[in-house]
Amino acid sequence: MEFSQHSRVWIYQADKKLSDQEVQQIQQELDDFTISWTAHNAQLKARAEIRYNRFLILIVDESQAGASGCSIDKSVHFMKQLEQRFNISLFDRFNLAYRDGKEVRSLPRHAFEDMLKQGKINTETIVYNNMVQNVGELETKWEVPFKHSWHIQLFRDLVR
């Protein structure tokens, strides 16, 4: 199924790396959810994927039916159920993810700040902008150097 570059995207970042078994189980539940996801009784053209055993991504092509407030509420409720079932946090906006070699790691804001002060994270470190709005941005603005992300606003005093 093809999705346009303008398809809406929601990214939920787990606070820990998921095991391959958890990814498999969560992917099945995401698939079941997107197949039955509706807005005002209209089937949404939707899919979900998990990247780096950490990011749960929902995609909706709104060319057929748009995601309504009600349908978005359904997805949030579903994600909260996943949180409970898999003992993960998906809604902590200050749990910041970054690339460390081939690994994707995440830290609470204060620990991220400590890594910056120690020089273990710098302006070239790849970070994840989970605020991207559509597939086009997911492909071009999601994995970006720290210096090009919104994250730098949080730590402006530490970055020269």
Contacts in CASP RR format, 6 or more apart in sequence:
PFRMAT RR
TARGET T0000
AUTHOR 0000-0000-0000
METHOD contacts of the structure
MODEL  1
MEFSQHSRVWIYQADKKLSDQEVQQIQQELDDFTISWTAHNAQLKARAEI
RYNRFLILIVDESQAGASGCSIDKSVHFMKQLEQRFNISLFDRFNLAYRD
GKEVRSLPRHAFEDMLKQGKINTETIVYNNMVQNVGELETKWEVPFKHSW
HIQLFRDLVR
1 45 0 8 1.000
1 47 0 8 1.000
3 45 0 8 1.000
3 47 0 8 1.000
3 59 0 8 1.000
3 61 0 8 1.000
3 135 0 8 1.000
4 61 0 8 1.000
4 63 0 8 1.000
4 135 0 8 1.000
5 134 0 8 1.000
5 135 0 8 1.000
5 136 0 8 1.000
5 139 0 8 1.000
6 62 0 8 1.000
6 134 0 8 1.000
6 135 0 8 1.000
6 136 0 8 1.000
7 59 0 8 1.000
7 60 0 8 1.000
7 61 0 8 1.000
7 62 0 8 1.000
7 134 0 8 1.000
7 135 0 8 1.000
8 59 0 8 1.000
8 60 0 8 1.000
8 62 0 8 1.000
8 67 0 8 1.000
8 133 0 8 1.000
8 134 0 8 1.000
9 57 0 8 1.000
9 58 0 8 1.000
9 59 0 8 1.000
9 132 0 8 1.000
9 133 0 8 1.000
9 134 0 8 1.000
9 135 0 8 1.000
9 137 0 8 1.000
9 138 0 8 1.000
10 57 0 8 1.000
10 58 0 8 1.000
10 72 0 8 1.000
10 75 0 8 1.000
11 55 0 8 1.000
11 56 0 8 1.000
11 57 0 8 1.000
11 128 0 8 1.000
11 130 0 8 1.000
11 132 0 8 1.000
11 138 0 8 1.000
11 142 0 8 1.000
12 55 0 8 1.000
12 56 0 8 1.000
12 57 0 8 1.000
12 58 0 8 1.000
12 79 0 8 1.000
12 90 0 8 1.000
12 91 0 8 1.000
12 130 0 8 1.000
13 54 0 8 1.000
13 55 0 8 1.000
13 56 0 8 1.000
13 90 0 8 1.000
13 92 0 8 1.000
13 95 0 8 1.000
13 97 0 8 1.000
13 106 0 8 1.000
13 128 0 8 1.000
13 130 0 8 1.000
14 54 0 8 1.000
14 55 0 8 1.000
14 56 0 8 1.000
14 88 0 8 1.000
14 89 0 8 1.000
14 90 0 8 1.000
15 88 0 8 1.000
15 89 0 8 1.000
15 90 0 8 1.000
15 92 0 8 1.000
15 95 0 8 1.000
15 106 0 8 1.000
16 54 0 8 1.000
16 88 0 8 1.000
16 106 0 8 1.000
17 52 0 8 1.000
17 53 0 8 1.000
17 54 0 8 1.000
17 103 0 8 1.000
17 104 0 8 1.000
18 26 0 8 1.000
18 50 0 8 1.000
18 53 0 8 1.000
18 54 0 8 1.000
18 86 0 8 1.000
18 88 0 8 1.000
19 53 0 8 1.000
20 53 0 8 1.000
22 53 0 8 1.000
22 86 0 8 1.000
23 50 0 8 1.000
23 53 0 8 1.000
25 86 0 8 1.000
26 50 0 8 1.000
26 56 0 8 1.000
26 82 0 8 1.000
26 86 0 8 1.000
27 48 0 8 1.000
27 49 0 8 1.000
27 50 0 8 1.000
29 82 0 8 1.000
30 48 0 8 1.000
30 49 0 8 1.000
30 50 0 8 1.000
30 56 0 8 1.000
30 58 0 8 1.000
31 47 0 8 1.000
31 48 0 8 1.000
33 48 0 8 1.000
33 75 0 8 1.000
33 78 0 8 1.000
34 44 0 8 1.000
34 46 0 8 1.000
34 47 0 8 1.000
34 48 0 8 1.000
34 58 0 8 1.000
37 43 0 8 1.000
37 44 0 8 1.000
37 46 0 8 1.000
37 60 0 8 1.000
37 71 0 8 1.000
37 74 0 8 1.000
37 75 0 8 1.000
38 44 0 8 1.000
38 65 0 8 1.000
38 71 0 8 1.000
39 65 0 8 1.000
39 66 0 8 1.000
39 67 0 8 1.000
39 68 0 8 1.000
39 69 0 8 1.000
39 70 0 8 1.000
39 71 0 8 1.000
40 65 0 8 1.000
40 68 0 8 1.000
40 70 0 8 1.000
40 71 0 8 1.000
42 64 0 8 1.000
42 65 0 8 1.000
42 66 0 8 1.000
43 64 0 8 1.000
43 65 0 8 1.000
44 60 0 8 1.000
44 64 0 8 1.000
44 65 0 8 1.000
44 66 0 8 1.000
44 67 0 8 1.000
44 71 0 8 1.000
45 60 0 8 1.000
45 61 0 8 1.000
45 63 0 8 1.000
45 64 0 8 1.000
45 65 0 8 1.000
46 58 0 8 1.000
46 59 0 8 1.000
46 60 0 8 1.000
46 61 0 8 1.000
47 58 0 8 1.000
47 59 0 8 1.000
48 56 0 8 1.000
48 57 0 8 1.000
48 58 0 8 1.000
48 59 0 8 1.000
49 57 0 8 1.000
49 59 0 8 1.000
50 56 0 8 1.000
50 57 0 8 1.000
51 57 0 8 1.000
52 104 0 8 1.000
53 104 0 8 1.000
54 97 0 8 1.000
54 104 0 8 1.000
54 106 0 8 1.000
55 97 0 8 1.000
55 128 0 8 1.000
55 130 0 8 1.000
56 79 0 8 1.000
56 82 0 8 1.000
56 90 0 8 1.000
57 138 0 8 1.000
58 75 0 8 1.000
59 135 0 8 1.000
60 66 0 8 1.000
60 67 0 8 1.000
67 75 0 8 1.000
79 90 0 8 1.000
79 91 0 8 1.000
80 90 0 8 1.000
80 91 0 8 1.000
82 88 0 8 1.000
82 90 0 8 1.000
83 89 0 8 1.000
83 90 0 8 1.000
83 91 0 8 1.000
89 95 0 8 1.000
92 108 0 8 1.000
93 130 0 8 1.000
94 108 0 8 1.000
94 109 0 8 1.000
95 106 0 8 1.000
95 107 0 8 1.000
95 108 0 8 1.000
95 109 0 8 1.000
96 106 0 8 1.000
96 107 0 8 1.000
96 108 0 8 1.000
96 109 0 8 1.000
96 112 0 8 1.000
96 127 0 8 1.000
96 128 0 8 1.000
96 151 0 8 1.000
97 104 0 8 1.000
97 105 0 8 1.000
97 106 0 8 1.000
97 127 0 8 1.000
97 128 0 8 1.000
97 130 0 8 1.000
98 104 0 8 1.000
98 105 0 8 1.000
98 106 0 8 1.000
98 107 0 8 1.000
98 112 0 8 1.000
98 121 0 8 1.000
98 125 0 8 1.000
98 126 0 8 1.000
98 127 0 8 1.000
98 128 0 8 1.000
98 146 0 8 1.000
99 105 0 8 1.000
99 125 0 8 1.000
99 126 0 8 1.000
99 127 0 8 1.000
99 143 0 8 1.000
104 128 0 8 1.000
107 115 0 8 1.000
109 154 0 8 1.000
112 121 0 8 1.000
112 155 0 8 1.000
113 155 0 8 1.000
113 158 0 8 1.000
115 121 0 8 1.000
116 122 0 8 1.000
116 155 0 8 1.000
116 158 0 8 1.000
116 159 0 8 1.000
117 158 0 8 1.000
121 146 0 8 1.000
122 146 0 8 1.000
123 145 0 8 1.000
123 146 0 8 1.000
123 147 0 8 1.000
123 152 0 8 1.000
123 159 0 8 1.000
124 145 0 8 1.000
124 146 0 8 1.000
124 147 0 8 1.000
125 145 0 8 1.000
125 146 0 8 1.000
126 143 0 8 1.000
126 144 0 8 1.000
126 145 0 8 1.000
126 146 0 8 1.000
127 143 0 8 1.000
127 144 0 8 1.000
127 145 0 8 1.000
127 146 0 8 1.000
127 149 0 8 1.000
127 151 0 8 1.000
128 142 0 8 1.000
128 143 0 8 1.000
129 141 0 8 1.000
129 142 0 8 1.000
129 143 0 8 1.000
129 144 0 8 1.000
129 149 0 8 1.000
129 150 0 8 1.000
129 151 0 8 1.000
130 142 0 8 1.000
131 150 0 8 1.000
132 138 0 8 1.000
132 141 0 8 1.000
132 142 0 8 1.000
146 152 0 8 1.000
146 159 0 8 1.000
147 159 0 8 1.000
152 159 0 8 1.000
END
